[in-house]
Amino acid sequence: MATQAAMPSGRHRRTAPDDGEHHSPLGFVLPAVLAVTAGLWAASILRFQDGGIANGAQWLVGIICALVLGMLAFALGRWGHTLPRELRALAYGGLFGATVGFLTSLAGGSVLRASGIGLACGAGLTVVMFYSFYVRE
């Protein structure tokens, strides 16, 4: 039985940019939007738990959450292409799972519940990202 041979497509994959090359604005905007969203989410979770007006401690937790997530997301987007697709998918899934688990623990969930939800969300995104990387590469 005859089978088809895989033929290279007309599209060429662009290599990773060098340090001196111009980077896409999306590489800066997407981590910033994710960081601001998670920071506001963390501050609002604490705000709704405590009631009353927002205080400095709630905003401080939100700012720290935004800074940490933003830096990790930027680093993963900038240097993640150097990892093999399995480790890159695991890194994206781990970052997402840790963020969801942290926000779940802020919402008052137990350590077991926050760990379980974070692990499930991280595993799900790892599978999706691995499939995405496998199909594209």
N, C-alpha and C positions, 0 to 999 in steps of 0.2 A: 504494500500500500504506500503510495507516494505521500509525502508530507511537505508542507511548505517550509522553506528556509527563512529564518528571520533576516529581513533586509533592513539596512540602516535607513532611517527616515531622512527627509530633506532638512529637518531641523537639527542644528548643531547645539550641543549644550555649551553654554558659556562658562568659561573657567572662572574660578573665584577671583575677585579683584585683588590687586596688590595693595599694599598699604598706602602708596602714593596715588592710587586711582580714585576717581570720584565714586561715591557710594550713592545708592538710591535713597531718596528721602523717606521711603517706606521703612527702611532699616532703622530709622530714628523715630518715626512717628508711631509705628505699631507698638514697640515696647513702651513708649510714653503713654499711649492710650490705655494699654493693659495695666500699667502701673497706677495711673490715676484712677481707673475704674476700681481696681482692687483696694487702693488706699481709701477711697471714698466709701466703698462697701464695708471695709473694716471699721472705719470711724462711725458709720451709721449703725452698724450692729451694736457697738458699744453705746452709742447714743440712745438707741431704743431700749436697751437693757436697763440703763441707769435712769432714764426719764429726765425731765427737766431740760435745761439749756446745755448746749455743748460746752465742754470744758477743755482745757489744754491737754490733759492726758489722753482723751479720746482722739484729738487731732494728732498728737505725737505718735500714737500707735499707727494711725493711718498713714502718716508721712513716712515712718520707718518701713512699714509694709510696702508702700509705693516705691521707695528708694531701693529696697532689696530686690523686689520683683523686677523693677525696671532694669537694674544693673545685670541681673542674671539673664533676663530675656534678651537684652542687647548683646551680651557676651555670647549667648547661645546662637543668636541669629548671625552674629559677625564671624565667629570662629567654629560654628557647628559643622560646617561643610568639611572640615578636616577629619571628622569622625566617620567611621563606617556607618552604614545606614541603620544597623541594629542599635548601636550605641547612641546615635543621634535620635532615633525614635524613643529610646529609653530615657534620654535626657529631657526631651520635650514632655513625655509622660510623667517623669518624676517631678519636673517643675510644676506642671499643672496639678498633679496629685497632692504635692506639698502645699500649694496655694489653697486648694479646695479644703484640705484637711485642716489647715490653719484657720480658715474662715469658719469652718464648722465648729472648731473648738472655741473660737471667740463667741459663737452664737450660743454657747452653753452646753454643747454636746460633750459626752464623756470622752475619755481618751480612746476607748475601744471604738466608739461610734465614729469619731473623727478620723481615726486611723483606717477603719474599714471603708468609709466613704472616700477618703483620699486615695486609698489603694485601688478601689474599684474604678474611680474616675481616671487615675493615672494609668491603670492597666488598659482601660478602654482607649484612651488617647494614644498609648504606645502602639496598640494594634492598628489603629487608624493611620498613624503617622508612618509606621513601617510599611503598610500597604501602599500608602501614597509615595513614599520614597522608592519602593520596589518597582512600582509601575513606571515611574518617571526615569529611573536610572537604567 
